[in-house]
């Protein structure tokens, strides 16, 4: 079994339950970051590795035309169920970060919330963000720092798949960072993110 297939099976299994693995409410930093944007920013949004759709549904409620991309068919089916519950519409696209190519300069907002992958895939995800965002568009990311690997409150156990602010600043040197910070905060999102956590938060504008 190849690595991509194995990863997809893992997420299909995690999302298979009736409950939402990470809850139905949007990520707290995403809500805060969107509050920094002017209302007229609402346009098209792309949510990478979006899972069960909680953040995508929230963006749709704010008036965005949202594409939720994920490798898990099971997760995307639940995203559509959540959208129906919220009475909003989502476009879902099953794809892998290794080979996903978004339409160029098409999105006003691109999100990466808890998208932890090996470095090679992480670099591809950064390329997706740069390709997909319009000039003047916003990139919103929250992810775990390597220190999180020593905690039992959520995220992978391998620090190599975590983020650092230095890495983000190096890879997005042509972006303006409105928010770029490493901090410790309490994260309560479903059954898998439960407690004090070491995180990176980024809100950056493509220049």
Buried (B, 14 or more C-beta within 10 A) or exposed (E): EEEBEEBBEEBBEBBEEEEBBBBBBBBBBBEBBBEEBEEEBBBBBBBBBBBBBBBBBBBBBBEBBBBBBBBBBBBBBBBBBBBEEBEBEBBBBBBBBBEBEBEEEBBBBBBBBBBBBEEEBBBBBBBBBBBBBBEEBBBBBBBBBBBBBEBEBBBBEEBEBBBBBEBBBEBBEEBEBBBBEBEEEEBEBBEBBBEEBBBBBBBBBBE
